[in-house]
Amino acid sequence: MGTPKYVLLSYDREAEFEGQEDCEETWALCQDATDLFADPPPPVRGTYELLGCAPEGEMRTALTRARADGSAPLGSLTLEILTKSGTTVGEWHLEDVRILGDRPCARDLTLRDVTVEAREPDHNPYDYPQCPPLSPGYRLSGAGGEPCGTCRDLARVREAGDEPLEPPLRLLGCSPRGALRAALDAGQEDLGHTKVLRIDSSGLPVQAAAEGELRAWIPSAHGPGLVDLTLDLWSDRPPLAACEVWELWADGRPAEPNRWARCGPEGREFWLRTALANHVYGSPDKVSGSTYHLDGRHITDNPGFFCALGEAVNGPGGYFGWGLDALNDCLGGRWGAAPPFTLVWHDAHVARSCLGVTPHVDYRPSTFDELLTFLTGRGVEVRLA
């Protein structure tokens, strides 16, 4: 039998929600899995008409660019639903908006009908906005609340399509035990709910991989007495980058620094998730006023900064935030260190040249200067070396 990569645990959502301890039982060790890794599909997008627009600000600028280039990005767009008197009674949102074109409005030639392609976010309060009687329409604003004009009506030209169906997860070479072994022996069809964990070579858990419902099994080609299980997923699949990161953690938490540097941006982001999953929160912080050395040779992107910072404070494979909000929490204490302390940033010229401003998007990574300002503003003395 090969070395197991995954362990299956019984999973009782209700018991976990109620905080019951010892509610998990080991059901199987598994040698491998198929169809486990997958990057999320690109967000589904729809086409909309903003009818009777009086564009302002960023929308006017984007319209000019779209007329020259065929289309132009706008970012996020909020439609404030107005009453007869012009009072806002609700909002509806579009994200990743791209202007496709415009034409004169048939009802008022001083206005424009604007065609956009966009994604509807999950947090929209309703499926489609409805204006009250005698409403003048919508007030438009951008991601930061800046005015983008008005429009009299909205029409959905093409609704976003359904997301593609995904294959079930197959767990290969499983050695069932406990209640799962009993269910298989009894020929039960309802095999129960399970949680899949990635484990290292010593059998210790590295990170949660998937959750779902076991619905079928067959004898496995991996060896006598083993089975292959089919799992209908409830959870998202780990990204493709997870496979590389988990191989780097195959023998447990890394003992040498900078193993994360072998990964691309997506792998570094998942490395941070793995480091967080293996961090023990609540331990006493190191002595106040300590000095930490940040190896800046591989900080070519924002995830790289946080990977290096986690290792500077908490050692190889360490975690100390994966974004500014999380870093702010860590600086509050019980994550390894709390200000005041000194951070010596070696080879800072690498980050200074690589962490620049990206093109206009709703979210952009922090620049080198912004990271410095954030740290010093929270009591960290940063020395550039």
HELIX and SHEET records of a PDB file:
HELIX    1   1 ARG A   13  PHE A   17  1                                   5    
HELIX    2   2 GLY A   57  ASP A   69  1                                  13    
HELIX    3   3 GLY A  178  ASP A  185  1                                   8    
HELIX    4   4 ALA A  241  LEU A  248  1                                   8    
HELIX    5   5 ARG A  259  ARG A  262  5                                   4    
HELIX    6   6 PRO A  265  ALA A  277  1                                  13    
HELIX    7   7 ASN A  302  ASN A  314  1                                  13    
HELIX    8   8 LEU A  324  LEU A  331  1                                   8    
HELIX    9   9 ALA A  348  CYS A  354  1                                   7    
HELIX   10  10 PHE A  368  GLY A  377  1                                  10    
SHEET    1   A 7 TYR A   6  SER A  10  0                                        
SHEET    2   A 7 THR A  26  THR A  34 -1                                        
SHEET    3   A 7 LEU A 169  PRO A 176 -1                                        
SHEET    4   A 7 VAL A 227  LEU A 233 -1                                        
SHEET    5   A 7 PRO A 205  PRO A 219 -1                                        
SHEET    6   A 7 HIS A 193  ILE A 199 -1                                        
SHEET    7   A 7 TYR A   6  SER A  10 -1                                        
SHEET    1   B 7 ASP A 153  ARG A 158  0                                        
SHEET    2   B 7 GLY A  46  PRO A  55 -1                                        
SHEET    3   B 7 ASP A 108  ARG A 119 -1                                        
SHEET    4   B 7 THR A  88  CYS A 105 -1                                        
SHEET    5   B 7 ALA A  72  LEU A  82 -1                                        
SHEET    6   B 7 TYR A 138  SER A 141 -1                                        
SHEET    7   B 7 PRO A 147  CYS A 151 -1                                        
SHEET    1   C 3 THR A 291  ASP A 295  0                                        
SHEET    2   C 3 PHE A 341  HIS A 346  1                                        
SHEET    3   C 3 VAL A 380  LEU A 384  1                                        
END                                                                             
